[in-house]
Amino acid sequence: MQRLLKTYRQKAKAGGTTGMLKNILGIPHGLQHYCYVTMLCALCATGTLEAEPQLPLSKPVSTQEEQPEDSVRVSLVTFYPGSEPHNIWGHSEIRVQQGPIDLYFNYGVFDFQAPAFMWRFMLGETDYMCQPVPRAFATVGMEERRMVEQELNLPQDKALAVRNFLWNNAQPENRTYRYKFLSDNCSTRPRDIIEMAAGEGLRYPAMGDTTVTYRDILAHYCRNYAWEKFGIDLVLGWDVDTVLDQRATMFIPMLLMDAVAGATIQTDSVTLPLVKATTVPIDKSTEGNVRPPTPWYASPMAFALLVVALTLLVTYRDVRRRDISRWFDTMLFTTGGLAGCILFFLIFFSTHEATSPNINIAWLHPLLLLLAVLPWFKKTRTAARWLHAVNALVVALLMLAWPWQPQVGNFAFFPLMTALVVRSLANVFLLSQPTRGPTRR
């Protein structure tokens, strides 16, 4: 324990860009905030820390050597949402106290310096770790976020089992697991450990909303962050629109905390509350440390309406000129095609949860890149007209049929789809006309 604490103190004192508690997206954002992050923020749905090389943990004191004052206490620790894209869903840890030992076991740790980390993350090979954090460093970077600690009402043999399990799980040879942002994350791991300790007598309180879905829950925590919600709605398919049972909702730390607060342990003779005592070490807002809502003029809907307005103006000008503004189509369809490449990769190559099937591939796909290029060449104008006709038909039918398909969409999708349909129809009718533009022969 002393060796582990000394290592943390040295790392904290050193600081630097590879510091012990650097966040997963604590690198300069730039356009990443609105592009990369909005596409992938749903794929890292809880707070995370960067791992430093971890020392082997000393074996805890044996049960034979334990003194009465060294009884084990196990607590569920919940950190409310932060203000960064990667921590707006909160974070959970398990605290274990025994005599001089006081550690917070964190399942949201990764090694950003691992070989090909970013590429493997894109593929869905998200290897996270369980790492014990000494109490002195447990709240570093979390000081502005509400912290709730629920001491569990476990008999000593069950508390010892939790301690031994976590201790073994944090060993270098055991600590790595394949993180899944919906089903296996820093909140579901503590849930599973609590259920293991409580046994079959564990009973959760009745679920309030019996029609809630993953997308509903994610949207609630993104209510101030329009671009993050737009990204989630874009990259996550209809699997996140299925109705959840109560246990599945606990992928969110605050929902796990609420379920634990009302849970009981039933035995043959008595029913006990799962939580013995609740404390609030950091008493901040129950809403979390959230940023103000995205202004309407900077929202995805404002951007989408601007795009469709420009599309209608350019198309009106093109009809009057009887010529196509190829420069506008190149920008519009290149943007759509690049977004389609990301969706295509997530659907057909990535192993991330819930990215496939995704109906958005019907209107954002790599073939849009052809529509950005083909109209510039006279010999490919006929092929471009046919592709534009198919694109307009598919996207228009998708818009009409959207209420009857299983996936929920973002309202900002529809102006963007309208822009694609309008420009494809314009190309169908105007590419057959004599042009005065710079069409190559």
Steps between C-alpha positions, in 0.01 A plus 500: 500500500777744590677419175184565299432828681860615442466431128182707478660790686800498267276494191275776630801717584655444157185601310551555127298402195513133590392559859343231708147638478491622143155454347438301187418815302720738696698569184440813293159473335471748212261352248508172691243639740239528225616221272691218669346548844142536381541183296664298778396656831239228538774240468672610822201562720661539841782694662845355435857533617824431325696216652858523614714186534350324800697333775398153614269532798603357832278223626246626755516385857367148539172434675685323781709810572214749490414692813146616589595859419618384156157393380441555128260771382381509138336805344362596161634843400321705236632811330236711329540626140791721405519765231713314245360281219644182650366546855149640451359161608673492839730239649491214756766344721511255790672608820658242730613597851686277741726642768770706320375387159264741327474449124255599227482232230445666163388300194519804270878498444681462170855527373502775239864423419429138405603411141238603240262606777290738287469258208401216732253729672338577163477128430326445831796327663466718807713336767443670834640409841415474866735719701502579874536868582613607850253718687731803481459502120147365461342841434777658292331673207155431646483782755217681319284188462258374763628186671272255683629206702270213597642258756361155430332296769703184441594235755871475561548182297335664198703820543817291516396322181459837325838620628677184384325505163596862434853447621544206267325680213738797531812288458685581174424159353125531573418870480423537126149448364318578175302815574148526355341839539149362563543157656846483658632829635604673824139486624396148401816346650422633851137390449612146423732494803225625730262236366766232551543607863131546581399169346157384389327693776571836334184686397497830313217752543226513239602668176333836438494525119448160342530627141844665520769423240875549484448797268253660743752477783792625291284788372412601856865545593569675167209741537737799520735370232329507164804396297578204722137386469520547123810281489337229712189496281719479192732212593273283718250277325163364599634263765506797739128554442391176663319521835728421798448303815607661825838326520601623155434863597779477756763564234461860618666559841223718643236240411710232666527722806121548514435127461749415775345763729163327490623140483454242774654167591245236589575194710274236647445700816567866431517769229786747524576813297797457268639840602610542861593870478517773235739794507567785259874580516469758219171685530449653158200529268282194451500589131875452484760746377325560169562768243224741391276379217629536145366833363233452236711680240788254555287185509489220239148608404617856429786360291263263315250779426784717369611217271151445361447876454826531304400192301168653399663832406769334290244271336274795414799673342592184310148459360504857375846453348415148377834383630631314804714661769747215517710669766204493741423135429864410546501651850160357597549145373864480610396586855220245488726239345768540766238467774375194314850350505504532880159333526605226256809429707308490830228277354708247306844500666470629857397272786356787704159434648182621328665656194342234276240485355467873439237642264703820453720314251210534255551876471864541602723254317835492313333506156419867557865565422428391140222757479753764604732411211312350203308814390832675427572269206286497187550129434364408844201734500256225403623277782480797737136565403404139572681498832337828598158361406552193716631711787203738486255209492662310790535802728150627423349158574701479822365835617143394425542161669695623801208489750455126427859382526652398838771765536450840662656788309624845585275780376802665335530200265195598299613840367829336401319218322283760327813676375634175352167426326472853356853497360463150356175601326667815370778290350251257343316776315784742427788271402320426174495871413775677301747640748708812521704367788854360504395146403798309364492302177 
